[in-house]
Every structure is written in structure tokens, then in C-alpha cells.
Amino acid sequence: MKKFLLFLLLIVAVSAGVWFFLLRGKKNTHKGPKPVSMAVSKHSEAFNASIESMLGNYYQMNEAFVNWDVNKANESAAALKQGLDSFSLKELEKDSVEIAQSASFFLDNARAEIQNIINQPDIAAKRTSLNSLSDALYMLMKTVRYDRSKLYLQECPMAFGENQSGYWLSATQEVRNPYLGTQHPQYKASMLNCGEPKDTVNFMQK
């Protein structure tokens, strides 16, 4: 009888141990954040890569304007021009001819303004074309519904004098003003952060 009771207790103890370790293992599988799947873009990798390259050169050009560096601005503008000239909208035609035509209009405007930036020797004239270029790129990104990152449309309310606004695109909400910059003849670097986000381009899937 005693042997039977000891055997029974041994079975209960082993069963309890197995149950404990199995339960602990199940709990461990639920620790940590749930995996998040990558959002799928509506556009091809090649299409998005072209836009990302253009935006990268555009941001570099803006930073050159911030620093009043004409040579660097010209260098980045030339790289941006190559991207704009080679950018294809054929992918959009498969979905909507009307959208492709609208995008083509803004793309042509951007090409014309980047050429103006390259041709103008004076930085003030370059900034006038920067304003027009930024508007064209903003409309282009909204038209094609670029969805790989969020873009901010920034405004400087005194880019061209009192109550004369200028606009630019930024990858962040941080304001680094390419119209007044760090070496303005009157304000020096005191107006570097003059401005604020006015709109966003955000078609990223949530």
C-alpha cells in the first residue's frame, strides 16, 4: 500500500513539473512587442528609389542654401536635375492617364525651375526659383501619392521681405530656413529657425 501511495505521489509530482514548464514556455512566447509587418507601397521599388534619390539631392541643396554655399547648391541642383530628367511616370499611366498627365505638368515645372537655379548666378534669384521648385515638387508628391515617408511643407513668412512667404519641403518638422539661413547680411543666423510646417504629404499606410 505504501509503495502504491509513493508511486502515486511520484506521478503527481512529475505531472505538476511538466505542467509548470509547459505553462512557463507558453508565457514566454507572448513576451515582447508584437511583430509589425512592413507597409506595402502602392508603387514599385524603382519608382520609390527614384523619388528618394531626388528628395535626397533636394534636401542637400536646401542645406546649401541654409549655409549660403552657392557652389554646393549648384552641385546638388545638378544632381537633382539628373534625377528629374530621368524620372519616369509610365508606371502611373497603368492606373490613371489623368493622374499621369497632372504629374507630368508638375514634373515639367520642377525641371524648369531646377534649371533656373543652376543658371542663375545670384543666390537671391536662385532662392526665388527654389520657392517655385518646392511648390512643383510638393504638388508632384501629392499627385503621385508618394507613400514611403512623410514630408513637411515649411513656410517662412518673410522669405522675400515683410509678408512675402517662401516655401520648402523637409523630411522633419525641424525648421532650417533656406531663405534666411545662417549668414544673412542683416539677421546673421538669428532667423535660421524662422518658419513653421504648413502642410504634410503623408500617404503612408497606418
C-alpha positions in Angstrom: 0.0 0.0 0.0 2.8 2.4 0.9 4.6 1.6 -2.3 1.4 2.4 -4.2 1.0 5.8 -2.5 4.6 6.7 -3.1 4.2 5.8 -6.8 1.0 7.9 -7.0 2.7 10.9 -5.4 5.6 10.5 -7.8 3.3 10.6 -10.8 1.5 13.7 -9.4 4.9 15.5 -8.8 6.1 14.7 -12.3 2.9 15.8 -13.9 3.0 19.1 -12.0 6.5 19.7 -13.1 5.7 19.1 -16.7 2.6 21.3 -16.5 4.7 24.1 -14.9 7.4 24.1 -17.5 4.9 23.9 -20.4 2.9 26.8 -19.0 6.0 28.9 -18.5 7.1 28.2 -22.1 3.7 29.4 -23.4 4.0 32.6 -21.4 7.5 33.3 -22.8 6.2 33.1 -26.3 4.0 36.2 -25.7 6.7 38.4 -24.2 7.9 41.5 -26.0 6.1 43.6 -28.6 4.1 42.0 -31.4 5.9 41.9 -34.7 4.9 44.7 -37.1 4.7 44.0 -40.8 6.2 46.4 -43.2 3.7 48.6 -45.0 3.5 47.7 -48.7 3.9 50.7 -51.1 1.5 51.3 -53.9 4.5 52.0 -56.1 7.4 49.9 -57.4 10.8 49.8 -55.7 12.3 51.5 -58.7 9.7 54.3 -58.6 10.2 54.9 -54.9 14.0 54.8 -55.2 13.9 57.5 -57.9 11.9 59.8 -55.7 14.0 59.1 -52.6 17.2 60.0 -54.6 15.6 63.2 -55.9 14.5 64.2 -52.4 17.9 63.4 -51.0 19.5 65.8 -53.5 16.8 68.4 -52.9 17.4 68.3 -49.1 21.2 68.7 -49.7 20.5 71.7 -51.9 18.3 73.2 -49.2 21.1 72.8 -46.7 23.5 74.5 -49.0 21.1 77.5 -49.2 20.9 77.4 -45.4 24.7 77.8 -45.3 24.8 80.3 -48.2 27.0 77.9 -50.1 26.4 78.7 -53.8 28.9 76.1 -55.1 27.3 73.3 -53.0 23.8 74.4 -54.1 24.8 74.2 -57.7 26.3 70.8 -57.2 23.2 69.4 -55.5 21.0 71.1 -58.1 22.8 69.4 -60.9 22.3 66.0 -59.2 18.6 66.8 -58.7 18.3 67.8 -62.4 19.6 64.4 -63.5 17.0 62.7 -61.3 14.2 64.9 -62.6 15.2 64.4 -66.2 15.3 60.6 -65.9 12.2 60.3 -63.7 9.6 58.2 -65.5 5.8 58.4 -64.9 4.9 55.4 -67.1 4.0 53.4 -64.0 1.2 55.8 -63.2 -0.3 55.5 -66.7 -1.3 51.9 -65.9 -3.6 53.2 -63.2 -4.8 56.6 -64.4 -3.8 58.6 -67.5 -5.3 61.7 -65.9 -3.0 61.4 -62.8 0.0 60.8 -65.0 -0.8 63.9 -67.0 -1.2 66.0 -63.9 2.1 64.6 -62.5 3.8 65.3 -65.8 2.8 69.0 -65.6 4.3 69.4 -62.1 7.4 67.4 -63.2 8.0 69.7 -66.1 7.7 72.8 -63.8 10.2 71.2 -61.5 12.6 70.6 -64.3 12.3 74.2 -65.5 12.9 75.6 -62.0 15.9 73.4 -61.2 17.4 74.6 -64.5 16.8 78.2 -63.4 18.6 77.5 -60.1 21.6 76.2 -62.0 21.6 79.1 -64.5 21.2 82.0 -62.0 24.5 83.2 -60.6 22.9 85.3 -57.9 21.7 83.5 -54.7 18.7 85.7 -54.3 17.5 84.7 -57.8 18.2 81.1 -57.0 16.0 81.3 -53.9 13.1 82.7 -56.0 13.4 79.6 -58.2 13.7 77.4 -55.1 10.3 78.6 -53.9 8.8 77.7 -57.3 10.6 74.4 -57.4 9.4 73.5 -53.9 5.8 74.2 -54.9 6.2 72.0 -58.0 7.7 69.1 -56.0 5.1 69.4 -53.3 2.3 69.1 -55.9 4.2 66.3 -57.6 4.5 64.3 -54.4 0.8 64.8 -53.6 -0.3 63.9 -57.2 1.7 60.6 -57.3 0.7 59.9 -53.7 4.3 59.2 -52.5 3.9 56.8 -49.6 7.4 55.8 -48.4 7.9 58.7 -45.9 6.2 61.8 -44.5 7.1 65.2 -46.0 6.6 68.6 -44.4 5.8 71.7 -46.3 7.5 74.5 -44.4 6.8 78.2 -44.7 9.0 81.3 -43.9 6.6 84.3 -43.7 9.4 86.8 -44.6 11.5 84.9 -47.1 11.4 87.7 -49.7 10.7 90.6 -47.4 7.9 91.5 -45.0 4.8 89.4 -45.5 6.3 87.6 -48.6 6.4 83.9 -47.8 8.7 81.3 -49.2 8.2 77.5 -49.0 10.3 74.4 -48.9 10.0 70.7 -48.3 11.5 69.0 -45.3 11.9 65.4 -44.0 11.2 66.6 -40.5 9.3 69.3 -38.6 12.6 71.0 -37.7 12.9 74.4 -39.3 16.2 75.2 -41.1 15.3 78.2 -43.2 17.0 78.1 -46.7 15.8 81.6 -47.4 17.4 83.4 -44.4 19.9 80.8 -43.3 23.0 81.2 -41.2 24.7 84.1 -42.9 22.0 86.7 -43.7 23.5 90.2 -44.2 21.1 91.7 -41.6 19.9 88.8 -39.4 23.0 86.6 -39.5 21.9 83.2 -38.0 19.2 84.6 -35.8 16.4 83.7 -38.3 17.6 80.2 -39.0 14.5 78.7 -37.4 12.0 81.2 -38.7 9.0 79.4 -40.1 6.7 76.5 -39.4 5.1 73.5 -41.0 2.1 74.4 -43.1 1.1 71.1 -44.6 2.2 67.5 -45.0 2.4 64.9 -47.7 1.5 61.7 -45.9 0.2 58.7 -47.8 1.9 56.1 -45.6 -0.2 53.2 -44.6 -1.1 53.0 -40.9 
